[in-house]
């Protein structure tokens, strides 16, 4: 096989190193499927002196990759928005295919990037940007395009899933498990993007855009993290036959697209409830497909590298056959984004009130005035003159819940609202 397919890596960190390792390990199979010899021509790094495994040619000059006409495919693994965006656009304008694993870049600039790709007859592949080695992007871009996707729900952040799994199985609180996750390397020293739901929100914007063929921006996604979830909430969830997961959900309704990331009480019978530790899963519902779930490792050097190199193979085969420039975002509509106040959900509310006559009747009245009824009620034994109550409502709009909680907060017998968590509705 004499055809050389030169690729340039923009970044040689965790995933970049994984790409080099998987290419070295599985090179013969990759080359056969790419119909040419895939070779890393150069990798852009910050420090040439840093010790690295493998023998990859290095450079600190982006032009060594972007202006080299022998480099056919640019693989962007830098992360962040700039200068990654500028480099990707430059590569496309120079008629190079682009493979990226950069969720931040795509969540903010997908339309611009794919417009420039189309103008220059090139392709952008991004399987590694969402859920690591799980082939959900390829499924939504190809296998499921004949279906009318109604919803996509995912556990798409391994750090938060590990934390919630450990809290559930160990009975520990959030802070203790977060420290454990950091010690094990599952959480960054600054875990904000993960635990506040921002990472999942960026991925969800990408999935929703693909699923509904309509642009969804990160600014459209209602986002709430897991920092307020306690061991007590997890214990009550178990009593209700549920687990708590950080779910990223995109749903197409008659009123528009819903996109939201937040902790959710999920029935133990739901397929996503069994997804543990750092694993990810995406649950898709279509009008012809019905229900389907994609499951696997959502991060890590080798799973993500596998997804990246699968994209390299696709890009190489398109170039070899002269068919590049035919895989866009397939945006053929612009659906309205449904306002968060109009989202419907059931709710779990845990609060402490004075244990006195007519207190519960007053609480029930506040919710009834907002046209909300209860599905379940748990009351723990009296302690120090107070009672802890858990209320689970029937589905209602967010605006109705806001009305009820405003009345509860103003109630003189209220001691504390511990938490409010949404409950999964089929």
C-alpha positions in Angstrom: 0.0 0.0 0.0 1.8 3.1 -1.2 -0.8 5.9 -0.6 0.4 8.0 2.3 -2.2 9.8 4.3 -0.5 12.5 6.4 -2.2 13.8 9.4 -1.2 16.7 11.6 -2.1 16.7 15.3 -2.9 20.0 16.9 -2.1 19.0 20.5 -0.4 16.0 22.0 -1.9 15.8 25.4 -4.0 12.9 26.8 -6.0 12.3 23.7 -3.3 13.2 21.3 -1.0 10.7 23.0 -3.8 8.2 22.8 -4.1 8.7 19.1 -0.4 8.1 18.6 -0.6 4.9 20.8 -3.7 3.5 19.1 -2.2 4.2 15.7 1.0 2.4 16.6 -1.0 -0.6 18.1 -3.7 -0.9 15.4 -1.9 0.6 12.5 -2.2 -2.3 10.1 -6.0 -2.5 10.5 -6.4 1.3 10.4 -4.4 1.5 7.2 -6.4 -1.2 5.5 -9.6 0.5 6.4 -8.3 3.9 5.4 -7.1 2.5 2.1 -3.7 4.1 2.6 -0.9 4.5 5.2 -2.0 6.9 7.9 1.1 8.7 9.3 1.4 11.5 11.8 3.5 14.1 9.9 3.8 16.4 12.9 2.2 17.2 16.3 1.9 20.7 17.6 3.1 21.1 21.2 4.1 23.9 23.5 7.3 22.5 24.8 9.7 20.4 22.7 11.8 19.4 25.7 8.9 17.7 27.5 9.4 14.0 27.8 6.7 12.0 25.8 6.2 8.4 25.0 6.5 7.3 21.3 8.4 8.9 18.4 6.1 11.5 16.9 7.6 14.4 15.0 7.0 17.6 17.0 6.7 21.3 16.2 5.8 24.5 18.1 4.8 26.3 14.9 1.1 25.8 13.8 2.1 26.8 10.2 4.2 23.6 10.0 0.9 21.7 9.9 -1.6 24.2 8.5 0.5 25.3 5.5 2.0 22.0 4.7 0.3 20.8 1.5 1.2 17.2 2.2 -0.9 17.2 5.4 -4.4 16.1 4.2 -6.2 15.8 7.6 -5.8 18.1 10.6 -6.7 16.6 13.9 -7.5 19.3 16.5 -7.1 18.0 20.1 -6.1 21.3 21.8 -9.4 22.0 23.6 -10.7 25.4 24.3 -12.1 27.9 21.8 -9.1 30.0 20.7 -6.8 29.5 19.0 -8.4 26.1 18.1 -11.2 27.9 16.1 -8.7 29.9 14.1 -6.6 26.9 13.3 -9.6 24.8 12.2 -10.9 27.5 9.9 -7.5 27.9 8.4 -7.2 24.2 7.8 -10.6 24.1 6.0 -9.7 27.1 3.9 -6.5 25.3 2.9 -8.6 22.4 1.7 -7.8 20.0 4.5 -10.3 17.7 6.2 -10.7 18.3 9.9 -11.2 15.9 12.8 -11.9 17.4 16.2 -12.8 16.2 19.7 -13.5 19.7 20.9 -17.0 20.0 22.4 -16.5 23.6 23.5 -15.6 24.7 20.0 -18.5 23.0 18.4 -21.1 24.0 21.0 -20.2 27.7 20.3 -19.1 27.8 16.6 -20.5 24.7 14.8 -22.5 26.7 12.2 -19.6 28.9 11.3 -17.2 25.9 11.0 -19.5 23.9 8.9 -20.3 26.8 6.7 -16.6 27.3 6.0 -16.2 23.6 5.4 -19.0 23.6 2.8 -17.6 26.7 1.1 -14.3 24.8 0.7 -15.7 21.4 -0.1 -14.3 19.8 3.0 -15.6 17.7 5.9 -15.5 18.1 9.7 -15.7 14.9 11.8 -16.2 15.0 15.6 -17.1 11.6 17.0 -14.7 12.1 19.9 -16.4 15.4 21.0 -19.3 13.7 22.8 -19.2 10.6 25.0 -15.7 9.5 24.1 -15.7 6.1 22.3 -19.5 5.7 22.2 -20.5 6.1 18.5 -23.4 8.4 19.1 -22.4 11.1 16.6 -22.1 8.7 13.7 -25.4 7.2 14.6 -27.2 10.6 14.6 -25.4 11.8 11.4 -25.9 8.6 9.4 -27.8 5.6 10.9 -30.7 7.5 12.3 -31.3 10.2 9.7 -34.4 8.5 8.4 -36.0 8.6 11.8 -37.9 11.4 13.5 -36.0 11.7 16.8 -38.2 12.7 19.6 -35.7 12.8 22.5 -32.1 12.3 23.4 -31.2 11.8 27.1 -27.7 11.1 28.2 -25.4 10.5 31.1 -22.5 12.3 29.3 -20.2 13.3 32.1 -18.2 10.6 33.7 -17.0 12.7 36.7 -20.5 13.5 37.9 -21.7 9.9 37.3 -18.8 8.6 39.3 -19.6 11.0 42.2 -23.3 10.2 42.2 -22.6 6.4 42.0 -20.1 6.6 44.9 -22.6 8.7 47.0 -25.3 6.1 46.3 -23.2 3.1 47.2 -21.1 4.5 50.0 -23.7 6.8 51.6 -21.1 9.7 51.6 -21.8 13.3 51.0 -20.7 15.2 47.9 -17.6 16.9 49.2 -16.0 13.6 50.5 -16.6 11.8 47.2 -15.4 14.8 45.1 -12.0 14.6 47.0 -11.9 10.9 46.3 -12.6 11.5 42.6 -9.8 14.0 42.4 -7.4 11.7 44.1 -8.2 9.0 41.6 -7.9 11.4 38.6 -11.6 11.3 37.7 -12.1 14.9 38.6 -9.9 18.0 37.8 -8.4 20.1 40.5 -11.0 22.7 39.4 -14.1 20.5 38.8 -16.5 23.4 38.1 -17.2 22.5 34.5 -18.1 19.0 35.4 -20.0 19.3 38.7 -21.9 22.4 37.6 -23.2 20.6 34.5 -21.4 22.9 32.0 -19.5 20.0 30.3 -22.7 18.1 29.8 -24.5 21.2 28.5 -22.0 21.7 25.8 -22.3 18.1 24.7 -26.1 18.3 24.8 -26.1 21.3 22.5 -24.2 19.3 19.9 -26.5 16.2 20.3 -29.7 18.3 20.1 -28.5 20.0 16.9 -27.8 16.7 15.2 -30.9 14.9 16.5 -33.4 17.6 15.5 -31.5 19.1 12.5 -32.0 22.5 14.0 -29.3 24.7 15.6 -29.1 24.6 19.4 -26.6 26.8 21.2 -25.0 26.3 24.6 -27.0 29.4 25.7 -30.2 27.6 25.1 -29.5 24.8 27.6 -30.9 25.2 31.1 -28.0 24.0 33.3 -27.9 22.9 37.0 -25.1 20.9 38.6 -24.9 18.3 41.4 -23.3 20.3 44.2 -26.6 20.5 46.1 -27.3 16.8 46.1 -26.8 15.2 49.5 -26.7 11.7 50.9 -30.1 12.3 52.4 -31.6 13.1 49.0 -30.1 9.9 47.6 -31.6 7.9 50.5 -35.0 9.4 49.9 -34.7 8.7 46.2 -34.0 5.0 47.0 -37.1 5.0 49.3 -39.0 6.2 46.2 -37.6 3.5 44.0 -35.2 5.9 42.2 -31.6 6.8 41.8 -30.3 10.3 41.2 -28.4 11.0 37.9 -27.2 14.1 36.2 -29.2 13.8 33.0 -28.8 15.9 29.8 -32.1 15.8 28.0 -33.1 17.2 24.6 -36.8 16.8 23.8 -38.8 17.9 20.7 -42.3 19.1 21.6 -45.1 20.9 19.8 -44.1 24.0 21.6 -40.4 23.8 20.6 -37.2 22.1 21.7 -36.4 21.6 25.4 -32.7 21.3 26.3 -31.8 20.9 30.0 -29.1 19.5 32.2 -29.9 18.9 35.9 -30.0 16.2 38.6 -33.0 13.9 38.2 -34.7 11.2 40.2 -34.7 8.4 37.7 -36.8 5.2 38.3 -34.6 2.2 39.0 -36.3 0.3 36.1 -35.0 2.9 33.5 -32.0 1.6 31.4 -30.0 4.7 32.3 -30.3 4.0 36.0 -27.9 1.1 35.7 -25.1 3.2 34.2 -22.4 3.4 37.0 -19.1 5.0 37.7 -17.4 6.8 34.9 -19.4 5.2 32.1 -21.6 7.2 29.8 -24.8 6.3 28.0 -27.2 8.0 25.5 -30.8 7.0 25.3 -32.5 7.9 22.0 -36.3 7.7 21.2 -37.5 7.9 17.6 -40.9 7.5 16.0 -39.6 4.5 14.0 -36.6 3.4 16.1 -38.5 3.3 19.4 -36.0 3.2 22.2 -32.3 2.6 21.9 -29.3 3.1 24.2 -25.7 3.6 23.4 -23.3 2.7 26.3 -19.6 2.8 26.9 -16.6 4.7 28.2 -17.3 8.4 27.7 -13.7 9.7 28.2 -10.1 8.6 28.5 -7.2 8.6 26.2 -7.8 5.3 24.4 -11.6 5.3 24.0 -11.6 8.9 22.7 -8.6 8.1 20.5 -10.5 5.2 19.0 -13.3 7.6 18.0 -10.8 10.2 16.6 -9.1 7.6 14.5 -12.4 6.2 13.2 -13.0 9.8 12.0 -9.6 9.9 10.4 -10.5 6.7 8.5 -13.7 8.2 7.3 -11.9 11.4 6.2 -9.2 9.5 4.4 -11.6 7.3 2.5 -13.6 10.4 1.4 -10.4 12.0 0.2 -9.3 8.9 -1.6 -12.6 8.6 -3.4 -12.9 12.3 -4.1 -16.2 12.5 -2.2 -15.2 14.9 0.6 -17.5 17.9 1.3 -20.7 15.8 1.5 -21.1 15.5 5.3 -22.5 18.6 6.8 -24.7 19.3 9.8 -27.9 18.7 7.8 -29.6 21.7 9.4 -32.9 22.0 7.5 -35.1 23.8 10.0 -34.9 26.3 12.9 -37.2 25.1 15.6 -38.0 27.4 18.5 -36.4 26.9 21.9 -39.0 26.3 24.5 -38.8 28.7 27.5 -37.7 27.0 30.7 -40.8 28.3 32.6 -42.9 26.1 30.2 -41.0 22.8 30.9 -43.1 20.2 32.5 -41.8 17.8 35.2 -42.6 16.2 38.4 -40.6 17.5 41.4 -39.1 16.2 44.6 -39.1 18.8 47.3 -37.4 18.2 50.7 -38.2 20.6 53.5 -38.4 21.1 57.3 -41.4 22.7 58.9 -42.7 23.3 62.4 -44.6 20.2 63.5 -47.9 21.9 64.4 -51.5 21.4 63.6 -52.7 22.5 60.1 -49.1 23.0 58.8 -49.4 20.2 56.2 -52.9 21.5 55.2 -51.3 24.9 54.6 -48.5 23.4 52.4 -51.1 21.4 50.4 -53.1 24.7 49.9 -50.0 26.5 48.5 -49.5 23.8 45.9 -53.2 23.5 45.1 -53.3 27.2 44.5 -50.7 26.6 41.8 -52.7 23.7 40.4 -50.2 21.1 41.6 -51.1 17.8 43.2 -48.9 15.3 45.1 -47.9 11.8 43.9 -46.0 10.8 47.1 -45.5 12.2 50.6 -42.9 11.0 53.1 -42.8 12.5 56.6 -40.1 11.5 59.1 -40.6 11.4 62.9 -40.7 14.7 64.8 -37.4 16.0 66.1 -36.9 19.2 68.2 -40.4 20.3 67.3 -39.8 20.1 63.6 -40.8 17.6 60.9 -38.9 16.7 57.7 -41.2 16.2 54.8 -40.6 15.0 51.2 -43.2 15.9 48.6 -43.2 14.4 45.1 -45.6 16.2 42.7 -47.4 15.1 39.6 -46.1 16.8 36.4 -46.5 20.6 36.3 -44.9 23.5 34.6 -41.8 25.2 36.0 -43.8 28.4 36.4 -46.4 26.6 38.6 -43.6 25.3 40.8 -42.1 28.8 41.1 -45.5 30.1 42.3 -45.9 27.3 44.9 -42.4 27.7 46.2 -42.8 31.5 46.6 -45.8 30.8 48.9 -43.9 28.1 50.8 -40.8 30.4 51.4 -43.1 33.1 52.8 -44.8 30.7 55.2 -44.0 31.4 58.8 -43.9 27.7 59.8 -41.2 26.9 57.2 -37.8 26.2 58.8 -35.9 25.3 55.6 -36.2 24.1 52.0 -33.3 21.6 51.7 -33.6 20.8 48.0 -35.8 20.6 44.9 -34.9 18.0 42.3 -36.8 17.1 39.1 -38.3 13.7 38.6 -38.1 11.8 35.4 -41.4 11.6 33.5 -41.8 9.1 30.6 
